[in-house]
């Protein structure tokens, strides 16, 4: 594909030691004319792979609190285009998405400012057709109109990339037809490692009670989930309830043995979040119930 045929889209991929995944992710957006890999001092072949694939590389130095990697990239990279797509190294855009996105970004009078993209999860080599599906994320937007929310002021001990923070869009949004493939959990070890860090984030955010209560229309879906989560946080037996929600409520039971294991692991994640919040309150002199 020549430069003249490429889509006027800036792509941001935050990475650290992603040599195993990066080539696949970059290949799925090779039709974009401005691709940035934002690295955190990788020690594997991540940077070499990025440059071989024609991506520009920027290094990110995290101060331990804020900003995190994606927000920093949106604020500081010399992005070539008005529209930006956020893509993780373990995600893949389908080939058909190039035409759909090209039609959006080529129209200067396009009435929508951002698009939610649905993801399907691959767990232990199997696509989850029920658990965590659909899973909508705001990933394509006019980059000056979107920034990540800040839910914690302290060190979340969850790494330098956003965890469950969402993009707050100053404008209207729609839904992309193309679906993103997500390969976050190739094995149980990876799930445990990631969610051990994510539960640090959950505990810090819950401790600070930093959830924003935005009222803009583009954030209604986020707010509904957050209100439900705050309500659920007061319930007893949260790990068991999380298992039931994933296994029965999200119908992971229909995803076979992988669905059962997926639900069990999310119960462990919930238990870690509960215990870490209790531990945090004790450490900071504020006893409370998790």
C-alpha positions in Angstrom: 0.0 0.0 0.0 1.4 3.4 -1.0 1.4 6.4 1.3 -1.3 8.0 -0.9 -3.6 5.0 -0.3 -3.3 5.1 3.4 -6.0 6.3 5.8 -5.4 9.7 7.5 -5.5 8.2 11.0 -3.0 8.4 13.9 -2.7 5.2 15.9 -1.2 5.0 19.4 0.0 1.7 20.8 1.3 1.8 24.5 3.8 -1.0 25.1 6.4 -2.5 27.4 8.1 -5.8 26.4 5.5 -6.6 23.9 7.7 -8.4 21.3 5.4 -11.4 21.3 2.3 -9.4 20.3 3.4 -6.1 18.6 4.0 -7.3 15.0 0.4 -8.7 14.9 -1.1 -5.5 16.2 0.9 -3.3 13.9 0.0 -5.5 10.9 -3.7 -4.9 11.6 -3.4 -1.1 11.2 -0.7 -0.9 8.6 -3.2 1.0 6.4 -3.0 4.0 8.8 -0.5 6.8 7.8 0.7 7.8 11.3 1.5 5.0 13.8 3.1 5.7 17.2 4.5 3.0 19.6 4.8 4.5 23.0 7.4 2.4 24.9 8.4 2.2 28.5 12.1 1.2 28.2 11.4 -2.3 26.9 14.2 -4.8 27.3 13.1 -7.2 24.6 12.8 -6.6 20.8 9.8 -4.3 21.0 11.5 -1.2 19.7 13.2 -3.0 16.9 9.9 -4.6 15.8 8.1 -1.3 15.9 10.7 0.4 13.7 10.9 -2.5 11.3 7.2 -2.2 10.8 7.5 1.6 10.1 6.1 2.9 13.3 7.5 5.9 15.1 8.7 5.2 18.7 8.4 7.5 21.7 9.8 6.7 25.1 7.6 7.4 28.2 9.0 8.1 31.7 6.4 7.5 34.4 6.6 9.6 37.5 4.6 7.0 39.5 1.3 8.9 39.7 0.1 11.0 36.7 -0.1 11.2 33.7 -0.3 7.7 32.6 0.9 6.5 29.2 -2.1 7.0 26.9 -3.0 10.4 28.3 0.6 11.5 28.0 0.7 10.4 24.4 -2.5 12.3 23.6 -1.1 15.4 25.1 2.5 15.3 23.9 2.9 13.3 20.6 3.0 15.4 17.4 0.1 13.5 15.9 -0.4 14.1 12.2 -4.1 13.7 12.1 -7.3 14.9 13.7 -8.6 11.4 14.4 -6.7 8.9 16.7 -7.2 5.2 17.3 -6.0 3.7 20.6 -4.8 0.1 20.3 -3.1 -2.2 22.8 -0.4 -4.6 21.6 -2.7 -7.6 22.4 -5.5 -6.2 20.2 -6.1 -6.6 16.5 -8.3 -4.6 14.2 -10.1 -6.5 11.4 -9.2 -5.8 7.8 -12.7 -4.5 7.1 -12.3 -1.7 9.7 -10.0 0.3 7.4 -12.8 1.1 4.9 -15.2 2.0 7.7 -12.7 4.2 9.5 -11.6 5.8 6.2 -15.2 6.9 5.5 -15.3 8.6 8.9 -12.0 10.4 9.0 -12.2 11.6 5.4 -15.3 13.6 6.1 -14.4 17.0 7.6 -18.1 17.6 8.5 -18.6 14.2 10.1 -21.3 14.7 12.8 -19.8 12.2 15.3 -16.7 12.9 17.4 -15.9 9.5 18.7 -16.7 5.8 18.3 -17.1 2.9 20.7 -15.5 -0.3 19.4 -16.7 -3.7 20.6 -14.1 -6.3 21.6 -14.3 -10.1 21.8 -12.0 -11.8 24.3 -9.8 -14.8 23.6 -9.1 -16.8 26.8 -7.0 -20.0 26.9 -7.2 -20.2 23.1 -11.0 -19.9 23.0 -13.2 -17.0 22.0 -15.6 -16.0 24.8 -18.9 -15.7 23.0 -20.9 -14.8 26.1 -18.6 -13.7 29.0 -17.5 -10.1 28.7 -19.2 -9.9 25.3 -20.1 -7.3 24.1 -17.4 -5.1 25.5 -17.5 -1.6 24.2 -14.6 0.9 24.5 -14.2 4.4 23.2 -11.1 4.1 21.1 -11.6 6.1 17.9 -12.1 9.9 18.4 -11.0 13.4 17.4 -7.9 13.5 19.6 -8.4 17.1 20.8 -11.8 16.1 22.2 -10.9 13.1 24.3 -8.8 12.6 27.4 -8.7 9.9 30.0 -10.4 10.5 33.4 -8.3 10.6 36.5 -9.8 8.4 39.2 -6.9 8.3 41.7 -4.5 10.9 43.0 -2.1 8.4 44.6 0.2 5.7 43.3 -2.1 2.8 42.2 0.8 0.4 41.9 -0.7 -0.9 38.7 1.9 0.1 36.1 2.2 3.1 33.9 -0.7 2.5 31.6 -4.4 3.2 32.2 -6.3 0.3 33.7 -10.0 0.8 33.8 -10.0 4.6 33.2 -12.2 5.7 30.4 -11.9 8.4 27.7 -14.1 11.4 28.5 -15.3 12.7 25.1 -16.3 16.3 24.6 -18.8 15.6 21.9 -21.1 13.0 20.4 -20.3 9.3 20.0 -21.4 6.3 17.9 -20.6 2.7 17.5 -18.3 1.2 15.0 -19.5 -1.9 13.1 -16.1 -3.6 13.0 -15.2 -5.6 16.1 -11.7 -5.8 17.7 -10.1 -9.1 18.6 -8.5 -9.1 22.0 -5.9 -11.6 23.1 -5.2 -10.5 26.8 -5.1 -13.8 28.5 -3.1 -16.5 26.6 -2.8 -18.4 29.8 -3.8 -18.4 33.5 -0.4 -17.0 34.6 -1.0 -13.8 32.5 -4.5 -13.4 33.9 -3.2 -13.6 37.5 -0.3 -11.2 36.8 -2.4 -8.6 35.2 -5.2 -8.8 37.8 -2.8 -8.7 40.7 -1.9 -5.2 39.4 -5.4 -4.3 38.5 -6.6 -5.1 42.0 -4.1 -2.6 43.4 -5.8 0.0 41.2 -9.2 -1.1 42.3 -8.2 -0.8 46.0 -6.7 2.7 45.6 -9.6 4.0 43.6 -12.2 2.6 46.1 -10.2 4.0 49.0 -10.1 7.5 47.5 -13.7 7.2 46.3 -12.5 9.0 43.2 -15.3 7.9 40.8 -16.5 10.8 38.7 -20.2 11.4 38.4 -20.2 12.9 34.9 -23.6 13.7 33.3 -22.6 14.1 29.7 -24.6 11.9 27.3 -21.5 10.2 25.9 -20.6 8.9 29.3 -24.0 7.5 30.4 -22.9 3.9 29.7 -19.8 4.4 31.9 -21.8 5.9 34.7 -24.4 3.1 34.8 -21.6 0.6 35.3 -20.0 2.7 37.9 -23.2 3.2 39.9 -23.8 -0.6 39.8 -20.2 -1.2 40.9 -20.5 1.2 43.9 -23.8 -0.4 44.9 -22.2 -3.9 44.6 -19.2 -2.9 46.7 -21.5 -2.7 49.8 -22.7 -6.3 49.4 -21.3 -9.3 51.3 -19.7 -12.3 49.7 -18.5 -10.2 46.7 -16.1 -12.8 45.2 -19.0 -15.4 45.1 -21.3 -12.8 43.6 -18.7 -11.8 41.0 -18.5 -15.5 40.0 -22.3 -15.7 39.7 -22.4 -12.5 37.7 -19.9 -13.7 35.1 -20.9 -17.4 35.0 -24.7 -16.9 35.1 -25.4 -13.2 34.5 -23.0 -13.0 31.5 -23.7 -16.6 30.5 -20.1 -17.8 30.7 -21.7 -21.1 31.5 -22.3 -21.3 27.7 -18.6 -20.9 27.0 -17.7 -24.3 28.3 -14.9 -25.2 30.7 -13.0 -22.0 29.7 -16.1 -20.0 30.7 -16.1 -21.6 34.1 -12.4 -20.9 34.7 -12.9 -17.4 33.4 -15.6 -16.8 36.0 -13.6 -18.4 38.8 -10.6 -16.2 38.0 -12.8 -13.1 38.2 -13.9 -14.2 41.6 -10.3 -14.3 42.7 -9.8 -10.9 41.2 -12.7 -9.6 43.3 -11.3 -11.2 46.4 -8.0 -9.5 45.9 -9.6 -6.2 45.5 -11.6 -6.6 48.7 -8.6 -7.7 50.7 -6.3 -5.0 49.4 -8.9 -2.3 50.1 -9.1 -3.6 53.7 -5.3 -3.7 54.0 -5.1 -0.2 52.6 -7.5 1.2 55.1 -5.6 -0.5 57.9 -2.3 0.9 56.7 -3.7 4.4 56.4 -5.5 4.3 59.7 -9.0 4.2 58.3 -10.7 0.9 59.2 -13.7 -0.1 57.2 -15.4 -3.0 55.5 -14.2 -4.2 52.1 
